[in-house]
Each structure stands twice: as C-alpha cells, then as structure tokens.
Amino acid sequence: MDSAQSTISALSSPIFSVYAGPSKKLFLVHGAVLSTSPVLRSIVEGQWKESEERSIKLEEWDEQTVEHVLQWLYFRAYMRTSPCEAPLSERKNRIPITQPQDCKRDESAHNQSPELKESTNDPAIYRPLTPLLAIDCPGPPEGETVSVDLTAIATEPSNGKNLLSDARVYILAQYLQLEELKRRAFDRVKVVLSNWELGAFPPDWVRKTTILAGFVYDSTDSLVNSKEPMRRLVSTFVATGFIDFQGLEAQELLAKGGDFVLDVTRKVQREWHNENEQV
C-alpha cells in the first residue's frame, strides 16, 4: 500500500472521541491515527468499553499537551505554542507511567542512613559528571529508528519558555510509547539547558528550572539506579550550577527531600570532588 492509499485508509477509519484535561476538551481523531501508539492501539482494536464507545479519556493530561501529541500522530510535526507555566502550588497530581527496569542499584551497606547511602562513599563519586549534551534517551525498540530534527532544536528559544511544555510532551509520549516524539521533546529540553550551562541564562532560570525539576520528578518513577533520562538531565544541570540555584521556590523544592535531592547531592559531591582533584 503506497503513501496515498495509506492516508486514504487512515482517514476512512472510525472516529474516536478523545477528551483531554479537566475541561474534557474534545478532539475527534481517526482510529488508524491513534493506533500509531501501541497503548492507544489496544483501545482502538480491543474489546474494552472504551473501544465500543469509541471514547478515550486523557483527562489527567492538559489540553495543550494532548494537542501536541495528536498533531504528531497526524503530521509527524512537533508544533507548539508558548505554554503558560503553572506555579509550584498548581502542579497536577503525579502521573503514573511504566519505566524500564534494566539496571540495578548497588545495595551494599554503608555506615550512613539508608536515605543517604547512595549519596556518600559511592565509587561513582570519583567520576566526572556526564556533560549535558552526552545525556541521551535509550534507543528505540529493535527494528525501529528515531530521527531527530537537529535544525529545529538548534533554533529553540534560549529563554526556556517551552521547557515545561516539552517536558509534558516527553512524559505523555513515554506513556504512549511514541519513541520519536519522546526523543524530540527530550532533545529540546537538553539544548536549552546546555545553552544555559554555557552562560546564556535568562533572568528567571532558577524559577523555570525549579518548576521543570518538580514536574519531572513528580511525573516519573525512579529507576533503581536513577537513570531515567529526563531526571538525569535535570539533576545534572542543577548540580553543575548548584551554588547559583537559589531562591524561595528552589529552597522549597530542596526542602521536600526525596529522589531529586538525593540525585543532586550525589552529583554535587562528584562535581566538587573532581574540582578539588584538579587544584
């Protein structure tokens, strides 16, 4: 079947109602287009109540993020408008997703408390931090390829106005198993943080980084060795500029403790150790 026939076939498939966000915004989407996602395909082709009603509820995801993903499914283009970043007090509840369990944490005993045993006396502390641009998403499943539009991300606004929007798309693409879209969203975030690391900081970079870090850590599960790509990216960025990571919102985030603080603490120790070695 050639491209034209495939398009005609897709546009002739049954229409599903997709409801997004608290307002239940309605999107009418062809079933064949939704089937690009393995997760949504199970609904489109399954025998579930949603399959019979041709109705899919994505009400825990904001309307704009769902729209970005649906645009991707139709056009393979990652188009977006400037997001409205929600303050810390308005963050949505944590979004559960499935993470690959392909690594194991070193569970050797330390003299420290269990909460800190990964932050001290760890051989990894003697390794330099991975440069931001070298942090990558895992590859796609065998037999699939991921193509990233480097030209598009090279022109990404350095003020970070799309950081939270890109992170949301990353999370939803991961949930729906859309590897190429996930990689594109990840690389957009990586380019912005890398530019900031080189000194192109906007005045409100701490606020935007705090919102990004809070959302990423609230919306992802920790792998057993903290190798979730977006977590690695954000925690490494904060660790490299930790001295300047100041402000009320940053303090509130750090005061909560949890995985973010442990990841950053471990990386700050690595950074400081390697700086002292060079003195």
GUBATI-697613 format. One record per atom (N, C-alpha, C, O): x, y, z. Coordinates in steps of 0.1 Angstrom, whole numbers, padded with zeros to 4 digits, always signed. Layout:
BEGIN
XYZ ...
END
This chain:
BEGIN
+0008-0012+0000 +0000+0000+0000 +0009+0012+0000 +0017+0014+0009 +0007+0022-0010 +0016+0033-0011 +0011+0044-0001 +0001+0042+0006 +0018+0055+0000 +0015+0066+0009 +0001+0071+0008 -0006+0074+0018 -0003+0074-0005 -0016+0080-0007 -0027+0070-0002 -0037+0075+0004 -0025+0058-0006 -0036+0048-0001 -0036+0046+0014 -0047+0045+0020 -0024+0047+0020 -0024+0046+0035 -0031+0058+0041 -0038+0056+0051 -0029+0070+0035 -0036+0082+0041 -0051+0080+0039 -0058+0084+0048 -0055+0076+0027 -0070+0074+0025 -0076+0064+0034 -0087+0066+0040 -0068+0053+0037 -0073+0043+0046 -0074+0048+0060 -0084+0045+0067 -0064+0056+0064 -0064+0061+0078 -0076+0071+0080 -0082+0071+0090 -0078+0079+0070 -0089+0089+0071 -0103+0083+0069 -0113+0090+0070 -0103+0071+0065 -0116+0064+0064 -0119+0055+0076 -0129+0049+0077 -0110+0055+0085 -0111+0047+0097 -0121+0053+0107 -0124+0065+0106 -0127+0046+0116 -0137+0051+0126 -0131+0063+0134 -0119+0063+0137 -0140+0072+0138 -0136+0084+0145 -0138+0081+0160 -0148+0075+0165 -0128+0084+0168 -0128+0083+0182 -0129+0097+0189 -0123+0106+0184 -0136+0098+0200 -0136+0110+0208 -0125+0109+0218 -0125+0100+0227 -0116+0119+0218 -0106+0120+0228 -0108+0132+0237 -0109+0143+0232 -0110+0129+0250 -0112+0140+0260 -0100+0143+0267 -0094+0134+0273 -0096+0156+0267 -0083+0160+0274 -0086+0170+0284 -0094+0179+0283 -0078+0169+0295 -0078+0179+0306 -0090+0180+0314 -0100+0173+0312 -0090+0187+0325 -0101+0189+0334 -0114+0194+0327 -0125+0190+0331 -0112+0202+0317 -0124+0207+0310 -0129+0197+0300 -0140+0200+0293 -0123+0186+0298 -0127+0175+0289 -0128+0180+0275 -0138+0178+0268 -0118+0187+0271 -0118+0192+0257 -0119+0181+0247 -0112+0171+0249 -0127+0182+0237 -0130+0171+0228 -0121+0172+0215 -0121+0183+0209 -0114+0161+0212 -0107+0160+0199 -0113+0148+0192 -0115+0137+0198 -0116+0150+0179 -0121+0139+0171 -0110+0134+0163 -0104+0141+0155 -0106+0121+0165 -0094+0115+0159 -0097+0102+0153 -0104+0094+0158 -0091+0100+0141 -0092+0087+0134 -0086+0076+0141 -0074+0077+0146 -0093+0065+0142 -0087+0053+0149 -0074+0048+0144 -0065+0045+0152 -0072+0048+0131 -0060+0044+0125 -0048+0053+0129 -0037+0048+0131 -0051+0066+0131 -0040+0075+0135 -0037+0072+0150 -0025+0072+0154 -0047+0070+0158 -0044+0067+0172 -0036+0054+0174 -0028+0052+0183 -0038+0045+0164 -0032+0032+0165 -0017+0033+0163 -0010+0023+0165 -0012+0044+0159 +0003+0046+0159 +0009+0044+0172 +0021+0039+0173 +0002+0047+0183 +0006+0044+0196 +0002+0030+0201 -0010+0027+0200 +0012+0022+0205 +0008+0008+0210 -0002+0008+0221 -0011+0000+0222 -0001+0019+0229 -0010+0019+0241 -0025+0022+0236 -0034+0016+0240 -0026+0032+0227 -0039+0036+0222 -0044+0025+0212 -0057+0023+0211 -0035+0018+0205 -0040+0007+0196 -0047-0004+0204 -0057-0009+0199 -0043-0006+0216 -0050-0016+0224 -0065-0013+0227 -0073-0021+0229 -0067+0001+0227 -0081+0005+0229 -0089+0005+0216 -0100+0000+0215 -0082+0010+0205 -0089+0011+0192 -0092-0003+0187 -0103-0005+0182 -0083-0013+0189 -0085-0026+0183 -0090-0036+0194 -0092-0048+0190 -0092-0032+0206 -0096-0041+0217 -0111-0043+0218 -0119-0038+0210 -0114-0049+0229 -0128-0052+0232 -0132-0045+0245 -0141-0051+0253 -0127-0034+0248 -0129-0027+0260 -0142-0018+0259 -0147-0016+0248 -0146-0013+0270 -0158-0004+0270 -0155+0008+0261 -0163+0013+0253 -0142+0013+0263 -0138+0025+0255 -0138+0022+0240 -0140+0030+0232 -0134+0009+0237 -0134+0005+0223 -0148+0005+0217 -0150+0010+0205 -0158+0001+0224 -0171+0000+0219 -0177+0014+0218 -0185+0018+0209 -0174+0023+0228 -0179+0036+0228 -0171+0046+0219 -0175+0057+0217 -0160+0041+0215 -0150+0049+0207 -0147+0062+0214 -0149+0073+0209 -0144+0061+0227 -0141+0072+0235 -0129+0069+0244 -0127+0059+0250 -0119+0079+0244 -0107+0078+0251 -0105+0090+0260 -0106+0101+0256 -0104+0088+0273 -0102+0099+0283 -0088+0101+0287 -0081+0092+0292 -0083+0112+0284 -0069+0116+0288 -0071+0129+0297 -0064+0139+0295 -0080+0128+0306 -0083+0140+0314 -0072+0144+0324 -0073+0155+0330 -0063+0135+0327 -0052+0138+0336 -0041+0146+0329 -0032+0150+0336 -0042+0147+0316 -0032+0154+0308 -0038+0167+0303 -0050+0168+0300 -0030+0178+0304 -0036+0191+0300 -0039+0191+0285 -0033+0184+0277 -0048+0200+0281 -0053+0200+0267 -0042+0203+0257 -0041+0197+0246 -0033+0212+0260 -0022+0216+0251 -0013+0204+0248 -0009+0202+0237 -0009+0197+0258 +0000+0185+0256 -0007+0175+0248 +0000+0169+0239 -0019+0172+0250 -0026+0162+0242 -0027+0167+0227 -0025+0159+0218 -0029+0180+0226 -0030+0185+0212 -0017+0184+0205 -0016+0180+0193 -0005+0186+0212 +0008+0184+0206 +0010+0170+0201 +0015+0167+0190 +0006+0161+0210 +0007+0146+0206 -0002+0142+0194 +0003+0135+0186 -0014+0147+0194 -0023+0144+0183 -0017+0150+0170 -0019+0144+0159 -0012+0162+0171 -0006+0168+0159 +0006+0159+0154 +0008+0158+0142 +0013+0154+0163 +0024+0145+0160 +0019+0132+0153 +0024+0128+0143 +0008+0127+0158 +0003+0115+0152 -0002+0117+0138 -0001+0108+0130 -0007+0128+0135 -0013+0131+0122 -0002+0136+0112 -0001+0131+0101 +0007+0145+0117 +0016+0152+0107 +0031+0149+0109 +0039+0153+0102 +0034+0141+0120 +0048+0139+0124 +0056+0152+0125 +0067+0153+0121 +0049+0162+0130 +0055+0175+0132 +0052+0179+0147 +0041+0178+0152 +0063+0184+0153 +0062+0188+0167 +0060+0203+0167 +0069+0211+0168 +0047+0207+0167 +0044+0221+0167 +0038+0225+0180 +0030+0217+0186 +0041+0237+0185 +0036+0241+0198 +0036+0256+0199 +0044+0263+0192 +0028+0261+0209 +0027+0275+0212 +0034+0276+0226 +0036+0267+0233 +0036+0289+0229 +0043+0291+0242 +0033+0287+0254 +0022+0291+0254 +0038+0279+0263 +0030+0274+0274 +0028+0284+0285 +0036+0294+0286 +0018+0282+0293 +0016+0290+0305 +0021+0282+0316 +0014+0272+0320 +0033+0285+0322 +0039+0277+0332 +0031+0279+0345 +0030+0290+0350 +0027+0268+0351 +0019+0268+0364 +0029+0270+0375 +0040+0263+0375 +0025+0278+0385 +0034+0279+0397 +0034+0266+0405 +0026+0257+0402 +0043+0265+0414 +0045+0252+0422 +0032+0248+0428 +0029+0236+0429 +0025+0257+0433 +0012+0254+0441 +0001+0248+0432 -0008+0242+0437 +0003+0249+0419 -0008+0245+0410 -0004+0232+0402 -0011+0228+0393 +0007+0225+0406 +0011+0213+0399 +0000+0203+0400 -0006+0201+0411 -0002+0195+0390 -0011+0184+0390 -0006+0172+0398 +0006+0172+0401 -0015+0163+0401 -0010+0151+0408 -0001+0143+0399 -0001+0144+0387 +0007+0135+0406 +0017+0127+0399 +0011+0118+0388 +0000+0112+0391 +0017+0117+0377 +0012+0109+0366 +0019+0095+0366 +0031+0095+0363 +0012+0084+0368 +0019+0072+0369 +0023+0067+0355 +0014+0067+0346 +0035+0063+0353 +0039+0057+0340 +0048+0045+0342 +0053+0043+0354 +0050+0037+0332 +0058+0025+0333 +0072+0028+0329 +0074+0033+0318 +0082+0024+0337 +0096+0027+0333 +0103+0014+0331 +0099+0004+0338 +0113+0013+0322 +0120+0001+0320 +0129-0002+0332 +0135+0007+0338 +0129-0014+0336 +0138-0018+0348 +0150-0026+0343 +0150-0039+0343 +0160-0019+0338 +0171-0026+0331 +0184-0024+0339 +0194-0029+0334 +0184-0018+0350 +0196-0016+0358 +0194-0019+0372 +0182-0019+0377 +0204-0021+0380 +0203-0024+0394 +0211-0015+0402 +0222-0011+0399 +0206-0011+0414 +0213-0002+0423 +0222-0010+0431 +0219-0022+0435 +0233-0004+0435 +0243-0010+0444 +0237-0010+0458 +0235+0001+0464 +0234-0021+0464 +0227-0022+0477 +0237-0025+0488 +0233-0029+0499 +0250-0024+0485 +0260-0027+0496 +0258-0017+0508 +0254-0006+0506 +0261-0022+0519 +0258-0015+0531 +0268-0004+0533 +0280-0005+0530 +0263+0007+0539 +0272+0019+0543 +0269+0022+0557 +0259+0017+0563 +0277+0030+0563 +0275+0034+0577 +0265+0045+0578 +0259+0047+0588 +0261+0051+0566 +0251+0062+0567 +0237+0056+0568 +0235+0044+0567 +0228+0065+0569 +0214+0061+0570 +0210+0056+0556 +0216+0060+0546 +0199+0048+0555 +0195+0042+0542 +0193+0053+0531 +0195+0052+0520 +0187+0065+0536 +0184+0076+0527 +0196+0082+0520 +0195+0087+0510 +0208+0081+0527 +0220+0087+0522 +0230+0078+0517 +0241+0082+0513 +0228+0065+0517 +0238+0056+0514 +0242+0057+0499 +0253+0052+0496 +0233+0062+0491 +0237+0064+0477 +0244+0077+0474 +0249+0079+0464 +0244+0086+0484 +0250+0099+0482 +0264+0100+0487 +0271+0110+0483 +0269+0090+0495 +0282+0091+0500 +0289+0077+0499 +0282+0067+0498 +0302+0077+0499 +0310+0065+0498 +0306+0057+0486 +0307+0044+0487 +0303+0063+0475 +0299+0056+0463 +0310+0058+0453 +0315+0069+0451 +0315+0047+0447 +0326+0048+0438 +0323+0057+0426 +0332+0063+0421 +0310+0059+0423 +0307+0068+0412 +0310+0083+0415 +0311+0091+0406 +0313+0086+0428 +0316+0100+0432 +0329+0104+0426 +0331+0116+0424 +0337+0095+0422 +0350+0098+0416 +0350+0100+0401 +0360+0103+0395 +0338+0098+0395 +0337+0100+0381 +0332+0114+0378 +0324+0119+0385 +0338+0121+0368 +0332+0134+0364 +0318+0133+0360 +0314+0122+0355 +0310+0144+0361 +0297+0144+0357 +0296+0143+0342 +0304+0148+0334 +0286+0136+0337 +0284+0134+0322 +0279+0148+0317 +0270+0154+0322 +0286+0153+0306 +0281+0166+0300 +0267+0165+0296 +0262+0154+0292 +0260+0176+0297 +0245+0176+0294 +0243+0170+0280 +0233+0162+0278 +0250+0175+0270 +0248+0171+0256 +0251+0156+0254 +0246+0150+0244 +0258+0149+0263 +0260+0135+0262 +0250+0126+0269 +0250+0114+0267 +0241+0133+0276 +0230+0125+0282 +0219+0122+0272 +0215+0132+0265 +0215+0110+0270 +0206+0106+0259 +0195+0098+0264 +0195+0092+0275 +0184+0097+0256 +0174+0088+0258 +0178+0074+0254 +0186+0073+0245 +0173+0063+0260 +0175+0050+0255 +0171+0049+0240 +0161+0056+0236 +0177+0040+0233 +0173+0038+0219 +0159+0032+0218 +0154+0027+0227 +0153+0033+0205 +0140+0027+0203 +0141+0012+0203 +0152+0006+0202 +0129+0005+0203 +0129-0009+0202 +0136-0014+0190 +0137-0007+0180 +0142-0026+0190 +0149-0032+0179 +0140-0031+0166 +0129-0035+0166 +0147-0027+0155 +0140-0026+0143 +0134-0013+0140 +0129-0010+0129 +0133-0004+0150 +0128+0010+0148 +0139+0020+0149 +0149+0017+0155 +0137+0031+0142 +0147+0042+0142 +0141+0054+0147 +0129+0057+0146 +0149+0063+0153 +0145+0076+0157 +0152+0087+0150 +0164+0087+0149 +0145+0096+0144 +0151+0107+0136 +0148+0120+0143 +0136+0123+0146 +0158+0127+0147 +0157+0139+0154 +0160+0151+0145 +0170+0151+0138 +0152+0161+0145 +0153+0173+0136 +0163+0183+0143 +0158+0191+0151 +0176+0182+0141 +0185+0190+0148 +0184+0205+0144 +0187+0213+0152 +0180+0207+0131 +0178+0221+0127 +0167+0228+0135 +0169+0240+0139 +0156+0221+0138 +0145+0226+0146 +0150+0229+0161 +0147+0240+0166 +0157+0220+0167 +0160+0222+0181 +0172+0232+0182 +0174+0238+0193 +0180+0234+0171 +0190+0244+0172 +0185+0258+0173 +0192+0267+0178 +0172+0260+0169 +0166+0273+0170 +0157+0275+0182 +0149+0284+0183 +0158+0265+0191 +0150+0265+0203 +0152+0278+0211 +0164+0281+0214 +0141+0285+0215 +0144+0298+0223 +0152+0295+0235 +0149+0286+0243 +0162+0303+0237 +0171+0301+0249 +0165+0306+0262 +0171+0303+0273 +0154+0313+0261 +0148+0318+0274 +0140+0307+0281 +0135+0309+0292 +0139+0295+0275 +0132+0284+0282 +0117+0285+0283 +0112+0278+0292 +0111+0293+0275 +0096+0294+0276 +0089+0281+0273 +0077+0280+0278 +0095+0272+0266 +0088+0260+0263 +0093+0248+0271 +0089+0236+0268 +0101+0250+0281 +0107+0239+0289 +0096+0230+0295 +0096+0218+0293 +0087+0236+0302 +0076+0228+0308 +0067+0221+0298 +0064+0209+0299 +0064+0228+0287 +0057+0222+0276 +0064+0210+0270 +0057+0199+0268 +0077+0211+0268 +0084+0200+0262 +0085+0188+0272 +0084+0176+0268 +0086+0191+0285 +0087+0180+0295 +0074+0173+0295 +0073+0161+0297 +0063+0180+0294 +0050+0174+0294 +0048+0165+0282 +0043+0153+0283 +0052+0169+0271 +0051+0161+0259 +0060+0149+0260 +0056+0138+0256 +0072+0150+0266 +0081+0139+0269 +0074+0128+0277 +0074+0116+0274 +0067+0133+0288 +0061+0123+0297 +0049+0116+0290 +0048+0104+0291 +0041+0123+0283 +0029+0117+0276 +0034+0108+0265 +0029+0097+0263 +0044+0112+0257 +0050+0104+0246 +0056+0091+0252 +0054+0080+0246 +0062+0092+0264 +0067+0080+0270 +0056+0071+0274 +0057+0058+0272 +0045+0076+0280 +0034+0068+0284 +0027+0061+0272 +0023+0050+0273 +0027+0068+0261 +0020+0063+0249 +0030+0055+0240 +0026+0050+0229 +0042+0054+0244 +0053+0046+0237 +0055+0052+0223 +0056+0045+0213 +0056+0065+0222 +0059+0072+0210 +0074+0076+0211 +0077+0088+0215 +0083+0068+0207 +0097+0069+0209 +0103+0082+0202 +0111+0089+0208 +0099+0084+0190 +0105+0095+0183 +0100+0108+0188 +0109+0118+0190 +0088+0110+0192 +0083+0122+0198 +0089+0124+0211 +0093+0135+0215 +0091+0114+0219 +0097+0114+0232 +0112+0120+0230 +0116+0128+0238 +0119+0114+0221 +0132+0119+0218 +0133+0133+0214 +0142+0141+0218 +0124+0138+0206 +0124+0152+0201 +0122+0161+0213 +0129+0171+0214 +0112+0158+0221 +0109+0166+0233 +0121+0166+0243 +0125+0177+0248 +0127+0155+0245 +0139+0154+0253 +0150+0163+0248 +0157+0170+0256 +0153+0162+0235 +0164+0169+0229 +0162+0184+0230 +0171+0192+0231 +0149+0189+0229 +0146+0203+0230 +0150+0208+0244 +0156+0219+0246 +0146+0200+0254 +0150+0204+0268 +0165+0204+0270 +0171+0213+0276 +0171+0194+0264 +0186+0193+0265 +0193+0205+0259 +0203+0210+0265 +0189+0209+0247 +0195+0220+0241 +0194+0233+0249 +0204+0240+0250 +0182+0236+0254 +0181+0248+0262 +0189+0248+0275 +0196+0257+0278 +0189+0236+0282 +0197+0236+0294 +0212+0236+0291 +0220+0242+0299 +0216+0231+0280 +0230+0231+0276 +0234+0246+0273 +0245+0250+0276 +0226+0253+0266 +0228+0267+0264 +0230+0275+0276 +0238+0284+0278 +0221+0272+0286 +0222+0279+0299 +0235+0276+0306 +0241+0284+0312 +0239+0263+0305 +0251+0259+0312 +0263+0266+0306 +0273+0269+0314 +0262+0270+0294 +0273+0278+0287 +0273+0293+0291 +0281+0300+0286 +0263+0297+0298 +0262+0311+0303 +0251+0319+0298 +0249+0330+0301 +0242+0313+0289 +0231+0320+0283 +0219+0319+0292 +0208+0315+0288 +0220+0323+0305 +0210+0322+0315 +0200+0334+0313 +0204+0345+0312 +0187+0330+0312 +0177+0341+0313 +0175+0345+0328 +0180+0338+0337 +0170+0357+0330 +0169+0362+0344 +0161+0352+0354 +0164+0352+0365 +0151+0345+0348 +0143+0337+0357 +0146+0322+0355 +0137+0314+0357 +0159+0319+0353 +0162+0305+0350 +0160+0296+0362 +0157+0284+0361 +0162+0302+0374 +0161+0293+0387 +0146+0290+0388 +0143+0278+0391 +0137+0299+0386 +0123+0296+0387 +0119+0285+0377 +0112+0276+0380 +0123+0287+0364 +0119+0278+0354 +0125+0264+0357 +0119+0254+0354 +0138+0264+0361 +0144+0251+0364 +0137+0244+0376 +0135+0232+0376 +0133+0252+0386 +0126+0246+0398 +0113+0240+0393 +0109+0229+0398 +0105+0247+0385 +0092+0242+0380 +0095+0229+0372 +0087+0219+0373 +0105+0229+0363 +0108+0218+0355 +0112+0206+0363 +0107+0195+0361 +0121+0208+0373 +0126+0197+0381 +0114+0191+0390 +0113+0179+0391 +0106+0200+0395 +0094+0195+0403 +0085+0186+0395 +0081+0176+0399 +0082+0191+0383 +0073+0184+0374 +0079+0170+0370 +0072+0160+0370 +0092+0171+0365 +0098+0158+0361 +0098+0148+0372 +0095+0136+0369 +0102+0152+0384 +0103+0142+0395 +0090+0138+0400 +0088+0127+0405 +0079+0146+0399 +0066+0142+0403 +0060+0133+0393 +0051+0125+0396 +0064+0134+0380 +0057+0127+0369 +0064+0114+0364 +0060+0108+0355 +0076+0111+0370 +0083+0099+0366 +0086+0090+0378 +0087+0095+0389 +0087+0078+0375 +0092+0068+0386 +0107+0068+0385 +0113+0068+0374 +0114+0066+0396 +0128+0065+0397 +0132+0051+0392 +0126+0041+0397 +0141+0050+0383 +0147+0037+0380 +0156+0033+0392 +0159+0041+0400 +0159+0020+0393 +0166+0016+0405 +0180+0022+0406 +0186+0022+0417 +0185+0028+0396 +0198+0035+0397 +0197+0049+0392 +0207+0055+0388 +0185+0055+0392 +0183+0069+0389 +0188+0072+0375 +0193+0083+0373 +0185+0063+0365 +0190+0066+0352 +0179+0071+0342 +0180+0071+0330 +0167+0074+0348 +0157+0079+0339 +0162+0092+0332 +0167+0101+0339 +0162+0092+0319 +0169+0103+0311 +0166+0117+0315 +0175+0125+0317 +0153+0120+0316 +0150+0134+0320 +0154+0138+0334 +0158+0149+0337 +0153+0128+0343 +0158+0130+0357 +0173+0133+0356 +0178+0142+0363 +0180+0125+0349 +0195+0126+0348 +0198+0140+0343 +0207+0147+0348 +0191+0144+0332 +0194+0157+0326 +0191+0169+0336 +0200+0177+0337 +0180+0169+0342 +0177+0180+0351 +0186+0180+0364 +0191+0191+0367 +0188+0168+0370 +0196+0168+0382 +0211+0172+0379 +0217+0178+0387 +0216+0168+0367 +0229+0171+0364 +0231+0186+0361 +0241+0192+0366 +0221+0192+0355 +0221+0207+0353 +0221+0214+0366 +0229+0223+0368 +0212+0210+0375 +0212+0217+0388 +0225+0215+0396 +0230+0225+0402 +0231+0203+0395 +0243+0201+0402 +0255+0209+0397 +0263+0214+0405 +0255+0211+0384 +0266+0219+0379 +0265+0234+0382 +0275+0241+0383 +0253+0238+0385 +0252+0252+0389 +0246+0254+0402 +0238+0263+0405 +0249+0244+0411 +0242+0244+0424 +0244+0256+0433 +0235+0261+0440 +0256+0262+0432 +0259+0274+0440 +0249+0285+0437 +0246+0293+0446 +0245+0286+0424 +0236+0297+0420 +0221+0293+0420 +0213+0301+0417 +0219+0281+0424 +0205+0276+0425 +0198+0280+0438 +0197+0273+0447 +0195+0293+0438 +0190+0300+0450 +0175+0305+0447 +0171+0306+0436 +0169+0309+0458 +0156+0315+0457 +0146+0307+0465 +0148+0295+0469 +0134+0313+0468 +0124+0306+0477 +0119+0294+0471 +0118+0284+0478 +0116+0294+0458 +0110+0282+0451 +0120+0270+0451 +0117+0259+0454 +0133+0274+0449 +0143+0264+0449 +0145+0258+0463 +0146+0246+0464 +0144+0266+0473 +0145+0262+0487 +0134+0253+0491 +0136+0242+0497 +0122+0256+0486 +0110+0248+0489 +0111+0234+0483 +0108+0224+0489 +0116+0234+0470 +0118+0221+0464 +0129+0212+0470 +0127+0200+0473 +0140+0219+0474 +0151+0211+0481 +0146+0207+0495 +0151+0196+0499 +0138+0214+0501 +0133+0211+0515 +0124+0198+0515 +0123+0192+0525 +0118+0195+0503 +0110+0184+0503 +0117+0170+0503 +0112+0160+0506 +0130+0171+0500 +0138+0159+0500 +0135+0150+0488 +0131+0155+0478 +0136+0137+0490 +0132+0128+0480 +0143+0125+0470 +0154+0129+0472 +0139+0119+0459 +0148+0115+0448 +0156+0126+0443 +0168+0125+0440 +0149+0138+0440 +0156+0149+0434 +0168+0153+0443 +0179+0155+0438 +0166+0155+0456 +0177+0159+0465 +0188+0149+0465 +0200+0153+0465 +0184+0136+0466 +0195+0126+0466 +0203+0126+0453 +0215+0125+0454 +0196+0127+0442 +0203+0127+0429 +0213+0139+0428 +0224+0138+0424 +0207+0151+0432 +0216+0163+0431 +0227+0162+0441 +0238+0166+0437 +0225+0158+0453 +0235+0157+0463 +0247+0148+0458 +0258+0151+0459 +0243+0136+0453 +0253+0127+0448 +0262+0134+0437 +0274+0132+0436 +0255+0141+0428 +0262+0147+0417 +0270+0160+0421 +0281+0162+0415 +0265+0167+0431 +0273+0178+0436 +0286+0173+0442 +0297+0179+0441 +0285+0162+0450 +0297+0156+0456 +0307+0152+0445 +0319+0155+0446 +0302+0146+0434 +0311+0143+0423 +0318+0155+0417 +0330+0155+0414 +0310+0165+0415 +0315+0178+0409 +0326+0184+0418 +0336+0188+0413 +0323+0185+0431 +0332+0191+0440 +0345+0182+0442 +0356+0188+0442 +0343+0169+0442 +0355+0160+0443 +0364+0162+0431 +0376+0163+0433 +0359+0163+0419 +0367+0164+0408 +0373+0178+0406 +0384+0179+0401 +0366+0188+0411 +0373+0201+0411 +0384+0202+0421 +0395+0208+0418 +0383+0195+0433 +0394+0195+0443 +0406+0187+0437 +0417+0190+0441 +0403+0177+0430 +0414+0169+0424 +0422+0177+0414 +0434+0174+0412 +0416+0187+0408 +0423+0195+0398 +0431+0206+0404 +0439+0213+0397 +0428+0209+0417 +0435+0220+0424 +0450+0216+0427 +0457+0224+0433 
END
